[in-house]
């Protein structure tokens, strides 16, 4: 059973994000991430980012990143690299503890790396930025993810297949991707709630919210497959199956969908 983000993971997150003497590019990245998170991707101009970062004009932004699209990708890669490193470390810890086939433990490995900064009390905005990017029609998170930044994500899916051997791969993949989005938007909401309540000097039990989120996702991933869904799976398999070749018919091939 999880008792919260492991101390080692928390220390790694703090070490990764600590920047006592940030360079100009780092200041621009952090400022852009915060503004995109607060106002949305289309709600912020390059000029506003430069001004908020203390720049007289937006020439520094163009020098470091070239365009708004490149700036967004830089924020994505910066955050994904950190999350992937934390996630792979968490997975390694699960193997060492013999928990690598526990459904809830695997969900922890999805959630805690994304929540690490938030739990560390640094008021991070990365999940809100991710939510804003996910909602934007011109931002493709999957296409923007480099293979090395996706390793932890793929490792968890491989372990989920072993932990849920009776779950058809197509359904497990759909559940996995849907729940990753659910996690991302939920953590974005927790970021907003924490910021809002702190301004009003009201408490928010973030630890409880995240543990409950883990419970919900584990339940959703492991939920029994209904008869209705199994019927649709069968219909899909029947439709996708290649037609039986008759002795006098030409060979027919086609893509399976």
C-alpha positions as CSV (number, residue, x, y, z in Angstrom):
1,X,0.0,0.0,0.0
2,X,1.3,3.4,-0.9
3,X,2.1,5.8,1.9
4,X,2.7,8.8,-0.4
5,X,5.5,9.7,-2.8
6,X,8.7,7.9,-1.8
7,X,11.3,9.9,-0.1
8,X,13.9,9.0,-2.8
9,X,11.6,10.1,-5.5
10,X,10.8,13.4,-3.7
11,X,14.5,14.1,-3.3
12,X,15.2,13.4,-6.9
13,X,12.4,15.7,-8.0
14,X,13.7,18.5,-5.8
15,X,17.2,18.0,-7.1
16,X,16.0,18.0,-10.7
17,X,14.0,21.1,-10.4
18,X,16.2,23.1,-8.1
19,X,17.8,26.0,-10.0
20,X,19.3,28.7,-7.7
21,X,20.8,30.5,-10.7
22,X,18.5,30.1,-13.7
23,X,19.7,31.1,-17.1
24,X,17.7,33.3,-19.4
25,X,16.2,30.4,-21.3
26,X,15.1,28.7,-18.1
27,X,13.4,31.9,-16.9
28,X,11.6,32.1,-20.2
29,X,10.5,28.5,-20.1
30,X,9.1,28.7,-16.6
31,X,7.4,32.0,-17.3
32,X,5.8,30.6,-20.5
33,X,4.7,27.4,-18.7
34,X,3.0,29.4,-16.0
35,X,1.2,31.8,-18.3
36,X,0.1,29.0,-20.7
37,X,-1.2,27.1,-17.7
38,X,-3.1,30.1,-16.3
39,X,-4.5,31.5,-19.6
40,X,-4.3,28.8,-22.2
41,X,-2.1,28.3,-25.2
42,X,-3.9,31.0,-27.3
43,X,-4.3,33.4,-24.4
44,X,-0.7,34.4,-24.2
45,X,1.5,36.2,-26.8
46,X,5.3,35.9,-27.1
47,X,5.5,39.6,-26.2
48,X,3.6,39.0,-22.9
49,X,5.9,36.1,-22.0
50,X,9.0,38.2,-22.6
51,X,7.6,41.1,-20.6
52,X,6.6,38.8,-17.7
53,X,10.1,37.3,-17.7
54,X,11.6,40.7,-17.4
55,X,12.7,41.1,-21.0
56,X,12.4,44.5,-22.7
57,X,11.3,42.8,-26.0
58,X,10.7,39.3,-27.3
59,X,14.0,39.0,-29.1
60,X,15.4,36.7,-26.4
61,X,12.4,34.3,-27.0
62,X,13.1,34.2,-30.7
63,X,16.8,33.7,-30.1
64,X,16.4,30.7,-27.7
65,X,13.3,29.1,-29.3
66,X,12.5,30.6,-32.7
67,X,8.7,30.4,-32.5
68,X,5.8,29.9,-30.1
69,X,5.5,26.3,-31.4
70,X,9.1,25.6,-30.6
71,X,8.7,27.1,-27.2
72,X,5.7,24.8,-26.4
73,X,7.7,21.8,-27.5
74,X,10.7,22.9,-25.3
75,X,8.4,23.1,-22.3
76,X,6.9,19.6,-23.1
77,X,10.4,18.0,-23.5
78,X,11.7,19.7,-20.3
79,X,8.9,18.3,-18.2
80,X,8.6,15.0,-19.9
81,X,12.3,14.2,-19.4
82,X,12.0,14.8,-15.7
83,X,8.8,12.8,-15.3
84,X,10.2,9.9,-17.3
85,X,13.3,9.8,-15.2
86,X,11.2,9.8,-12.0
87,X,8.8,7.2,-13.4
88,X,11.6,4.8,-14.5
89,X,13.1,5.1,-11.0
90,X,9.7,4.4,-9.4
91,X,9.3,1.3,-11.6
92,X,12.8,0.1,-10.6
93,X,11.8,0.5,-7.0
94,X,8.6,-1.6,-7.6
95,X,10.8,-4.4,-9.0
96,X,13.1,-4.3,-6.1
97,X,10.1,-4.4,-3.7
98,X,8.4,-7.2,-5.6
99,X,5.4,-5.0,-6.4
100,X,5.8,-4.8,-10.2
101,X,2.7,-6.9,-10.9
102,X,0.4,-5.1,-8.4
103,X,-2.2,-3.1,-10.2
104,X,-2.3,-0.2,-7.7
105,X,1.5,0.0,-7.5
106,X,1.7,0.4,-11.3
107,X,-0.9,3.2,-11.1
108,X,1.3,4.8,-8.4
109,X,4.1,4.8,-11.0
110,X,1.9,6.7,-13.4
111,X,0.7,9.3,-10.9
112,X,3.4,10.1,-8.4
113,X,6.1,11.2,-11.0
114,X,3.5,13.7,-12.4
115,X,2.6,14.8,-8.9
116,X,6.1,15.1,-7.5
117,X,6.5,18.8,-7.9
118,X,3.0,19.5,-6.7
119,X,3.5,17.4,-3.5
120,X,6.8,19.1,-3.0
121,X,4.9,22.3,-2.2
122,X,6.4,24.3,-5.1
123,X,3.1,25.3,-6.6
124,X,4.1,23.8,-10.0
125,X,2.0,24.5,-13.1
126,X,3.2,21.7,-15.4
127,X,0.0,19.6,-15.2
128,X,-2.1,22.6,-16.0
129,X,0.1,23.3,-18.9
130,X,-0.2,19.7,-20.1
131,X,-4.0,20.0,-19.8
132,X,-4.0,23.2,-21.8
133,X,-1.8,21.6,-24.5
134,X,-3.9,18.5,-24.6
135,X,-7.0,20.6,-25.3
136,X,-5.4,22.6,-28.1
137,X,-6.2,21.4,-31.6
138,X,-2.7,22.2,-32.9
139,X,-0.7,20.5,-30.2
140,X,-0.1,16.8,-30.5
141,X,1.3,15.5,-27.3
142,X,2.0,12.0,-28.6
143,X,3.8,13.3,-31.7
144,X,5.8,15.7,-29.6
145,X,7.1,13.0,-27.3
146,X,10.5,11.6,-28.0
147,X,11.1,7.9,-27.7
148,X,13.5,8.2,-24.8
149,X,10.9,10.3,-22.9
150,X,8.3,7.6,-23.4
151,X,10.2,4.6,-21.9
152,X,8.6,4.7,-18.5
153,X,5.1,5.0,-20.0
154,X,5.8,1.9,-22.2
155,X,7.3,-0.1,-19.3
156,X,4.1,0.4,-17.2
157,X,1.9,-0.8,-20.1
158,X,4.0,-3.9,-20.4
159,X,3.6,-4.6,-16.7
160,X,-0.1,-3.9,-16.9
161,X,-0.4,-6.6,-19.5
162,X,1.2,-9.1,-17.1
163,X,-0.9,-7.9,-14.2
164,X,-4.1,-8.1,-16.2
165,X,-3.6,-11.1,-18.4
166,X,-7.3,-11.7,-19.2
167,X,-7.8,-8.1,-20.4
168,X,-7.8,-7.9,-24.3
169,X,-4.9,-5.7,-25.4
170,X,-7.1,-3.4,-27.4
171,X,-9.3,-2.7,-24.3
172,X,-6.3,-2.3,-22.0
173,X,-4.7,0.2,-24.3
174,X,-7.9,2.3,-24.5
175,X,-8.3,2.2,-20.8
176,X,-4.7,3.1,-20.2
177,X,-4.7,6.1,-22.5
178,X,-8.0,7.3,-21.2
179,X,-6.9,7.1,-17.6
180,X,-3.6,8.8,-18.3
181,X,-5.7,11.8,-19.6
182,X,-7.9,11.5,-16.5
183,X,-4.8,11.6,-14.3
184,X,-3.4,14.6,-16.1
185,X,-6.6,16.7,-15.9
186,X,-7.2,15.6,-12.3
187,X,-3.7,16.8,-11.2
188,X,-4.3,20.0,-13.1
189,X,-7.5,20.6,-11.1
190,X,-5.6,19.8,-7.8
191,X,-3.0,22.4,-8.8
192,X,-5.8,25.0,-9.4
193,X,-7.5,24.1,-6.1
194,X,-4.4,24.2,-4.1
195,X,-3.5,27.7,-5.5
196,X,-7.0,29.0,-5.0
197,X,-7.4,27.7,-1.4
198,X,-3.9,28.9,-0.4
199,X,-4.9,32.4,-1.4
200,X,-8.0,32.1,0.8
201,X,-6.0,30.4,3.6
202,X,-8.0,27.3,3.3
203,X,-6.6,23.8,3.6
204,X,-6.6,21.1,0.9
205,X,-5.6,17.5,1.6
206,X,-3.6,16.9,-1.5
207,X,-2.2,13.6,-0.3
208,X,-5.7,12.2,0.2
209,X,-6.8,13.5,-3.2
210,X,-3.9,11.8,-5.0
211,X,-4.3,8.5,-3.1
212,X,-8.0,8.5,-4.0
213,X,-7.1,9.3,-7.6
214,X,-4.8,6.2,-7.6
215,X,-7.7,4.1,-6.2
216,X,-10.1,5.4,-9.0
217,X,-7.6,4.7,-11.8
218,X,-6.8,1.2,-10.5
219,X,-10.5,0.4,-10.3
220,X,-11.1,1.7,-13.8
221,X,-8.2,-0.3,-15.3
222,X,-9.1,-3.5,-13.6
223,X,-12.9,-3.2,-14.0
224,X,-14.6,-6.3,-15.4
225,X,-15.3,-6.2,-19.1
226,X,-19.1,-6.0,-19.7
227,X,-21.0,-8.3,-22.1
228,X,-21.8,-5.3,-24.2
229,X,-18.1,-4.5,-24.7
230,X,-17.2,-8.2,-25.3
231,X,-19.9,-8.3,-28.0
232,X,-18.4,-5.2,-29.7
233,X,-15.0,-6.8,-29.5
234,X,-16.3,-9.9,-31.2
235,X,-18.0,-7.8,-33.9
236,X,-14.7,-6.0,-34.5
237,X,-12.8,-9.3,-34.7
238,X,-15.3,-10.7,-37.2
239,X,-15.2,-7.6,-39.3
240,X,-11.4,-7.4,-39.3
241,X,-10.8,-11.1,-40.1
242,X,-9.7,-11.6,-43.7
243,X,-12.3,-13.4,-45.8
244,X,-11.8,-17.1,-46.3
245,X,-10.1,-17.7,-49.7
246,X,-12.1,-19.9,-52.1
247,X,-10.4,-22.2,-54.5
248,X,-11.4,-20.1,-57.5
249,X,-11.3,-16.6,-55.9
250,X,-8.4,-14.1,-56.1
251,X,-6.3,-13.6,-53.0
252,X,-7.7,-10.7,-51.0
253,X,-5.6,-8.7,-48.5
254,X,-6.5,-5.6,-46.4
255,X,-5.5,-3.6,-43.4
256,X,-6.9,-4.6,-40.1
257,X,-8.4,-1.7,-38.1
